[in-house]
Amino acid sequence: MASTNPVLRQQVKRIYKELLHMGRDYPEGYDYFRTRLHRAFASQQHLTDPDEIKKRIGRAEFVKKEIEAMYFLKKYRSLRHRYDPY
């Protein structure tokens, strides 16, 4: 990100680290997740407009929530399979 706004830069780094941490449990594997995440963030590094950067941060937050939902569903199905005989 070529932005001069340190607050936005910090937010981008925070969401990147959070997503990277969440990628440890990704079904396809950590390396797959990490390379895709890096590619997605690197493709947006040319952005300088603060409004556009905020919009992309919001999209990253949405992706984070979707991944969390996928993990919770996986956990729920696993527990249900253990305790439900059918």
C-alpha positions in Angstrom: 0.0 0.0 0.0 1.5 3.3 -1.1 -0.7 5.4 1.2 0.9 8.1 3.4 -1.9 7.7 6.0 -0.3 5.7 8.9 -3.7 4.9 10.4 -5.0 3.2 7.3 -1.7 1.4 6.9 -1.9 0.1 10.4 -5.5 -1.2 9.8 -4.4 -3.0 6.6 -1.5 -4.7 8.4 -3.9 -5.6 11.3 -6.5 -7.3 9.1 -3.7 -9.0 7.1 -2.2 -10.5 10.2 -5.6 -11.6 11.5 -6.4 -13.3 8.3 -3.0 -14.9 8.2 -3.5 -16.2 11.7 -6.9 -17.6 10.7 -5.4 -19.4 7.7 -3.7 -21.9 10.0 -6.8 -24.0 10.1 -7.8 -23.5 6.5 -8.9 -26.8 4.9 -6.7 -26.4 1.8 -3.7 -25.9 4.0 -1.7 -22.9 5.4 0.6 -22.5 2.4 -2.3 -22.4 0.0 -4.1 -19.8 2.1 -1.0 -17.7 2.7 -0.1 -17.4 -1.0 -3.7 -16.5 -2.0 -3.9 -13.9 0.8 -0.6 -12.4 -0.2 -1.6 -12.2 -3.8 -4.9 -10.6 -2.9 -3.2 -7.9 -0.8 -0.3 -7.3 -3.2 -2.7 -6.7 -6.1 -4.2 -3.8 -4.2 -1.0 -2.1 -3.1 -1.3 0.6 -5.8 -4.3 2.2 -4.1 -3.8 5.7 -2.6 -7.4 6.9 -2.3 -8.3 6.7 1.4 -12.0 6.0 0.6 -11.1 3.1 -1.7 -8.7 1.7 0.9 -11.4 1.9 3.6 -13.8 0.1 1.2 -11.2 -2.7 0.7 -10.6 -3.0 4.5 -14.4 -3.4 4.9 -14.3 -6.2 2.3 -11.4 -7.9 4.1 -13.5 -7.7 7.3 -16.3 -9.4 5.5 -14.0 -12.2 4.3 -12.8 -12.6 7.8 -16.4 -13.1 9.1 -17.1 -15.6 6.3 -14.0 -17.7 7.2 -15.1 -17.6 10.9 -18.5 -18.8 9.9 -17.0 -21.6 7.9 -14.9 -22.7 10.9 -17.9 -22.6 13.2 -19.9 -24.7 10.8 -17.2 -27.2 10.5 -16.9 -27.5 14.3 -20.7 -27.8 14.6 -20.9 -30.5 12.0 -18.0 -32.4 13.7 -19.7 -32.2 17.1 -23.0 -33.2 15.7 -21.5 -36.2 13.9 -19.9 -37.3 17.2 -23.0 -37.2 19.3 -25.8 -37.9 16.8 -26.0 -41.6 15.9 -27.8 -40.9 12.6 
